[in-house]
Amino acid sequence: MGNKSLFKKILLGLSAVGPGLFLIGYNIGTGSVTTMAKTGAEFGMGLFWAVVLSCIFTYILMVAYGKVTLVTGRTALFNFKQEFKWGWILSLYIILVLIIGELLALMGVMGIVADLVQEGVRLAFNGEIIQRGWIILFFVAILTFFLWFGRYKAFEKVLTVLVILMGLSFMVVFIMVRPDMMDILSGMVPSIPDTPGALGLIAAITGTTCSAAVFVMRSTVVAEKGWGINDLKKEKTDAFVSAFMMLFLSGIIMAVAAGTLHISGMKLDDTVEMISLFEPLGGKLAAFVLIIGITGAGLSTIFPIVLIAPWLLADYRGTPRNIHSKSSRMLILGAMVFAFGTVFLEERPPALMVFSQAFQACILPAVAIPMFILINKQKLMGSNKASTKINLGLIAVILFSLLTTWFAITEFL
């Protein structure tokens, strides 16, 4: 009886932070693992400050987006369209750049998944090699089937278990590596290494953690949760849980990379080098745990990536999401074509993944500035206008977003 009561309490607790848990699953995927691992490999904990700032700003923007949705009862893009004179142009711009960013991420994710599965097959079957294109085709067929017939939620539960396994493994390796706390603390002091690639990685950290797509999606999941103006406190708690867990998991991954790849002198230029992250666990089993975990994380990330176009268009129109409509299915199929990008591009998947995350950082000003204006509109928000603290936080977010956008442009152009 006591166990049942405890189980009910756990379920109740999880339901209270539903949107936060959804966004953690959406945000901590292959992009985060790759970006944090590459940063840890190249600079140790030296850029941990960028993760801390990104997570603080993520919390501020999540609170702002959630609050406006709770007060107005409308989702973000629909609010932009209704409240600004040329809001429809802004909304369509956000939709376009978010879709481009997510398609770039899709190419990187699928390339990394394919490379790791290829290595897993090689280890399991005495050097047998399956071409990347065939592996991608296999996963695209499975994902399309589940999305087409609406059974992806059951499949996603299996993938979630695999991601949890990977997360627990990272924690075990973190304990085994025993990173120096002084290194972690010194990494919280802002500094930029005078090394090629540093600016791009700072932008990528921002893009994968303080992701524009997360804030737009937050307004949708908060609205679907059925929360109202009386749930403002709950919304803040939920945002804090989400941002803190992102910081915790990202920090662990970076620390593990700093304690394994960085010490070994690896730069994570090739996907297969990621297996060395679990080297302290030893043997083929450790390699398979990482391969299965990152594959699970990658495949679970692909669901919201390919669904983002129909979701954003529904948000813009102010209509319910329906992934089974003809237009949604065509958009999903169109997105799946981009999964084969790494078959034709010469760029290695980890580099493409980091570039896609840095591109996401360039979108941040477009979602931060309009929200700052919106949350301060007396006519719209009434007595729920932003406080001085939130306004100072949003100004800091805007300045940080402009800086990291400049970093991304400087590094990649």
Secondary structure, DSSP 4 states (H G I P E B T S, - for coil): -HHHHHHHHHHHHHHHTHHHHHHHHHHSSHHHHHHHHHHHHHHTTTTHHHHHHHHHHHHHHHHHHHHHHHHHSS-HHHHHHHHSTTHHHHHHHHHHHHHHHHHHHHHHHHHHHHHHHHHHHHHHTTT----HHHHHHHHHHHHHHHHHTT-HHHHHHHHHHHHHHHHHHHHHHHHHH---HHHHHHTTS----SSTTHHHHHHHHHHHHS-HHHHHHHHHHHHHHT--GGGHHHHHHHHHHHHHHHHHHHHHHHHHHHHTHHHHT----SGGGGGGGGGGG-HHHHHHHHHHHHHHHHHHHHHHHHHHHHHHHHHHHT----TTSHHHHHHHHHHHHGGGHHHH--S-HHHHHHHHHHHHHHHHHHHHHHHHHHTT-HHHHGGGPPPHHHHHHHHHHHHHHHHHHHHHHHHH-
